[in-house]
Amino acid sequence: MALFESYDRRINKINEALNKYGIASIEEAKAICDSVGVDPYTICKETQPICFENAAWAYVVGAAIAIKKGCKDAASAAEAIGIGLQAFCIPGSVAEDRKVGLGHGNLAAMLLRDDTKCFAFLAGHESFAAAEGAIKIALMANKVRKEPLRVILNGLGKDAAMIISRINGFTYVETAFDYGTGELKVVREKRYSESLRGNVKCFGADDVREGVAIMRHEGVDVSITGNSTNPTRFQHPVAGTYKKECMEEGKKYFSVASGGGTGRTLHPDNMAAGPASYGMTDTMGRMHGDAQFAGSSSVPAHVEMMGFLGMGNNPMVGATVAVAVTIEQACK
């Protein structure tokens, strides 16, 4: 039985990547991880329990490369993990074309360096994948950073934000936006746990203007958009509008568009755009994204369909951070 999904279409490229670093096989990669007490397979499965086998093994390969390269800090380990993730991209796929594996490694590295102060999951709060990613980052990133990384969720709907906060132990931040003055006020904050999860702030907005004001209020440096419900009414317009403001003010803001690939949510047929269109959400991501991933922010099967791994893009951010931090702790 094959070790993971689409094994035959991936293994030659994986072995080629491993061999560059003097690793003979996936089995040897796992042995390298075991030798320093790092378990990327389990970390991946814990982050998003419904992930595919190929995702878990991709982190084994990426971690082995990082260890073999002699990475001592989490940020450089994250970049090396990206090499392993990229090796799992099926040749000729959307994911391969966009270098999504390397992109995930580089994104995690940004979150592990102190020049990034605030990271936002910019998504509909009905997506639990944003919470899965946020939890792992909250639990792991600040173990290796000098200055704690602030993590927020920013999405459409105050009731949904409160529910997600309560279920996951985050801090719900209720805001009120003055449409006359453009001023954002914090009405109240409710922390639902005393654990590290409680450091994640969860905002719900009524519309795009309030969503942008939340980004401004928190000073977001890096964000990843979801591709869930209401993408054209919230997350992509918020990212694009906030990016315009940041450019005007000379502020650095790195925007990642996680969704898209072959339509997703708003298919070309539904938009009357014709067969040449990539789909509305994919197109919107191209407008603001400094990097564009492939497939759903949450659904493993859709990311797999893009030729990447069976794991949502949002939890993948958390898994990459967590594995990289574990490598630093093990290899100091």
Secondary structure, 3 states (H helix, E strand, C coil): CCCCCCHHHHHHHHHHHHHHCCCCCHHHHHHHHHHCCCCHHHHHHHHCCCCCHHHHHHHHHHHHHHHHCCCCCHHHHHHHHHHHHHHCCCCCCHHHHHCHHHHHHHHHHHHCCCCCCEEEEECCCCCHHHHHHHHHHHHHHHHCCCCCCEEEEEEECHHHHHHHHHHHCCEEEEEEEECCCCEEEEEEEEECCCCHHHHCEEEEECCHHHHHHHHHHHCCCEEEECCCCCCCCCHHHHHHHHHHHHHHHCCCCEEEECCCCCCCCCCHHHHCCCCCCCCHHHHHHHHHCCEECCCCCCCHHHHHHCCCCCCCHHHHHHHHHHHHHHHHHHHC
